[in-house]
């Protein structure tokens, strides 16, 4: 099993990432990927590009180096009501939105109850495609309560491979999330959260874990090109 797309990546527009969009697309092409989503950080993350950057993504061609490059954003969940730091008009104009909780972009201390409520409210936002790296140890939530609701609203639950590479305290949470997604038939997206080309498209550790728990292949939207295209069609995303 391997990835056909990486739907959570960053370019040099996020000033703690180190490759251009073209370099990321070239790497994706060399790996044989069908698509990537460029999801630079939204405004409340230190070093994030301004709104005009995201508004201007429309000038880019849909395909770069033969790879479908989606114009996206990693939005910050900025409060425990599930609100995002991206204006509704911009949300409507982007092709791909990953929504994530980050310690740098939310003020009050996290609790399981607060995070559960944030995700339940976020599930109602029709513009969000993916719940980013929700295996965070700091932002734990009630998996049994939230995951079925996310699935009902058509959200993809991300299993972020960086948890196995850099944030190993989160790895056991990711395994548990995957098990519950399997239980409820919730679709997932395996992403790398790449900030440079060397990790792009390489969800090796996550895919290994999914095979170990016998996770249904059809629930991994970006491990099969037809699955991904079906999701794009469902969300009216051009491919």
Secondary structure, DSSP 4 states (H G I P E B T S, - for coil): ---SEEEEE--TTSTT----HHHHHHHHHHHT-SEEEE-PBPTTSTTPPPHHHHHGGGGS-SEETTEEEEEEEEEEB-STT--BSS-HHHHHH-SEEEEE--GGG--SPP-HHHHHHHHHHHTT-TT--EETTTT-STT---HHHHHHHHHHTTPEEEEETHHHHT-GGGHHHHHHHHHHHHHHT--EEEE--BSSGGGTT--HHHHHHHHHTT--GGGBTTSSHHHHHHHHHHTT---
